[in-house]
């Protein structure tokens, strides 16, 4: 990349890019003057101190480098840049201009009102595939690492563009296909038993008093642990007693209330004995209010 400098006046901001050669015009500059190309900054050329100088109007624009100095770049923003690059390169080819003359350095890519704008530098001696790969390195560096799909996109772009020649449009199509597969896997993932139960009715727990320090999750739809326990065996025991269809200790209302099979005391006591043994060990000295009532019933 040749030397560049910014010039700011009261009513105008410009970017000057210099080329270490005398200024000469071919068909490119007249083509740019006579046609206002979408996504390409207006440019004027002249000779200054024995060098060719190309001047771009950047008033009211913000460079990509400035935009992301204190912010991370997200997937949708990377996609917007790539879509714009594909549009601009297609436009350049239709006007018989060389896409390799597109400047893709973050400090010389500009943004305004949701659109990206690029500098066309006639006689540029860099390969577009190479300089775009350097741009993907910038994407990786400036990523928002909480944006999962942004990570996938940036790293897939960086890896695919390591090749000497590649098709950017094909890379994006393949990425979109893999993105759809990932979304489908998430949608097809079986829901936990707690999530299914939520459709049948809402299970509520009595909220803790305001001065209670212990915090609990009350939603069965969350993926976190509902109970804060330290014993590795306890979550399995708790889950077995609160999940439909997975424990012999669960009883329907009809089973509990059916007197012909021994009365509801029989099943309640069985569950209570299970509590004595399973969760806290064997508590033979534990006295329940129901002890002795089974015989009376």
PyMOL commands that set and color helices and strands:
alter all, ss='L'
color gray80, all
select helices_A, chain A and resi 27-34+64-67+75-94+99-101+106-108+128-141+148-160+168-188+193-200+234-242+253-257+259-261+264-278+293-296
alter helices_A, ss='H'
color red, helices_A
select strands_A, chain A and resi 4-8+13-19+43-48+51-57+62-63+102-103+110-112+115-117+119-120
alter strands_A, ss='S'
color yellow, strands_A
deselect
rebuild
show_as cartoon
